[in-house]
Amino acid sequence: MDGLDARALLSDSERLRRRARADRHPSSVPLLVFAYLTLFGAPLAVARLWPLGQVYWVVAGPAGFLFVAWWYRRQQARSGVGQGRGSYAAAGVAVLAVLLFVPVLWHSPLAAVAAGLLAMAALQRNAYLATFAAVFGVLGALEDFLVLSNRLADAGLGGEHGQPVVYGALGLLLLVGGLVARHREDNPR
């Protein structure tokens, strides 16, 4: 095999590898699922409903992981391209176990959910998902302790509804990140 043919073969195999990775949608699927969960749960953060907002994540976090696992299993049956390294179902069960048996996290369940996303990103060597998981975890944990909504109130914004505004903004951030990831996955270089 001549050097030019070998380079062309390597180039073609690299292009196919990138296409297969993009077909998995390794970043967009988890980001979009957790974006919608965050946006749906934002109204539950109103002061009168606050405990319901915390319980929501104890259920919605693991359910989000199980939904992502189901989506990847369905995708694998249809196209042969699975979820890659790690198991979102196992991550969902682990997050549920941590949330149920570590009472300290009942006040900040988003930290456990973000840690599960971060673990999946690390297993899949997915820097894009890891970045958004870290931002989700840090901002979610800060808001769980009312740091961000109190800063909004100090600035004269948000008032009683500061917490839903912060969660809504966090959900929109994940949504934008998921849509950008989806565009990049659908149009690999």
PEVENGI-V597653 format. One record per pair of residues at least 24 apart in sequence whose ideal C-beta (glycine too) atoms are under 10 Angstrom apart, sorted by the first residue. I is the first residue (numbers start at 1). GAP is how many residues later the second one is. Records with the same first field share a line. If there is no record, write none. Layout:
I->GAP + GAP
//
This chain:
15->173 + 174
17->171
18->167 + 170 + 171
19->62 + 166 + 169
20->59 + 60 + 61 + 64 + 168
21->60 + 63 + 103 + 105 + 164 + 167
22->59 + 159 + 160 + 162 + 163 + 164 + 165 + 166 + 167
23->52 + 56 + 57 + 58 + 162 + 163 + 165
24->48 + 51 + 52 + 55 + 57 + 58 + 59 + 60 + 100 + 102 + 161
25->46 + 47 + 50 + 56 + 58 + 153 + 156 + 157 + 160 + 161
26->46 + 57 + 58 + 59 + 94 + 95 + 98 + 99 + 100 + 102 + 103 + 155 + 159
27->94 + 97 + 99 + 100 + 101 + 102 + 103 + 104 + 105 + 150 + 151 + 153 + 154 + 155 + 157 + 158
28->100 + 101 + 149 + 150 + 151 + 152 + 153 + 154 + 155 + 156 + 157 + 158
29->38 + 39 + 42 + 43 + 46 + 54 + 59 + 100 + 149 + 152 + 153 + 156
30->34 + 35 + 37 + 38 + 41 + 42 + 53 + 58 + 61 + 86 + 87 + 90 + 91 + 94 + 96 + 99 + 102 + 103 + 144 + 148 + 151
31->37 + 86 + 97 + 98 + 101 + 102 + 105 + 142 + 143 + 144 + 145 + 146 + 147 + 148 + 149 + 150 + 151
32->36 + 39 + 142 + 143 + 145 + 146 + 147 + 149 + 150
33->27 + 30 + 31 + 32 + 34 + 35 + 38 + 55 + 84 + 141 + 145
34->26 + 27 + 30 + 31 + 33 + 34 + 76 + 79 + 80 + 82 + 83 + 98 + 99 + 102 + 136 + 137 + 140 + 141 + 143 + 144
35->29 + 97 + 101 + 135 + 136 + 137 + 138 + 139 + 140 + 141 + 142 + 143 + 144
36->24 + 28 + 31 + 135 + 138 + 139 + 142
37->24 + 26 + 27 + 30 + 76 + 134 + 137
38->26 + 72 + 75 + 98 + 102 + 129 + 130 + 131 + 132 + 133 + 134 + 135 + 136 + 137
39->128 + 129 + 130 + 131 + 132 + 133 + 135 + 136
40->127 + 131
41->69 + 123 + 126 + 127 + 130
42->119 + 121 + 122 + 123 + 124 + 125 + 126 + 127 + 128 + 129 + 130
43->118 + 121 + 124 + 125
44->119 + 120 + 123
45->98 + 99 + 104 + 116 + 117 + 118 + 119 + 120 + 121 + 122 + 123
46->114 + 115 + 116 + 117 + 118
47->99 + 102 + 112 + 113 + 114 + 115 + 116 + 117
48->112
49->114 + 115
50->96 + 113
51->55
53->56 + 91 + 110 + 111 + 114
54->45 + 51 + 52 + 53 + 54 + 55 + 56 + 90
55->51 + 54
56->53
57->38 + 42 + 48 + 49 + 51 + 52 + 53 + 54 + 55 + 56 + 83 + 87
58->37 + 38 + 41 + 42 + 47 + 48 + 51 + 54 + 55
59->37 + 40 + 50
60->49 + 53
61->30 + 31 + 34 + 35 + 37 + 38 + 48 + 49 + 51 + 52 + 53 + 55 + 56
62->27 + 29 + 30 + 31 + 32 + 33 + 34 + 35 + 36 + 37 + 38 + 47 + 50 + 51 + 54
63->29 + 32 + 33
64->24 + 27 + 28 + 31 + 49 + 52 + 53
65->24 + 25 + 26 + 27 + 28 + 29 + 30 + 31 + 48 + 51 + 52 + 55
66->25 + 26 + 27 + 29 + 30
67->25
68->24 + 49 + 52
69->24
83->37 + 41
84->36 + 39 + 40 + 41 + 42
85->35 + 37 + 38 + 39 + 40 + 41
86->33 + 34 + 35 + 36 + 37 + 38 + 40
87->33 + 36
88->28 + 29 + 32
90->26 + 29 + 30
91->24 + 25 + 26 + 28 + 29 + 32
92->24
94->25
95->24
105->36 + 39
106->38
107->34 + 37 + 38
108->29 + 32 + 33 + 34 + 35 + 36 + 37
109->31 + 32 + 35
110->26 + 27 + 28 + 29 + 30 + 31 + 32 + 33 + 34 + 57 + 60
111->25 + 26 + 27 + 29 + 30 + 31 + 33
112->25 + 28 + 29
113->24 + 27
114->24 + 25 + 26 + 27
115->26
117->57
126->55
128->49 + 52 + 53 + 56 + 57
129->48 + 49 + 52
131->46
132->41 + 42 + 44 + 45 + 46 + 48 + 49
133->41
135->35 + 38 + 39 + 42
136->34 + 35 + 37 + 38 + 41
139->27 + 28 + 30 + 31 + 34
140->26 + 27 + 30
142->24
143->24 + 26 + 27
//
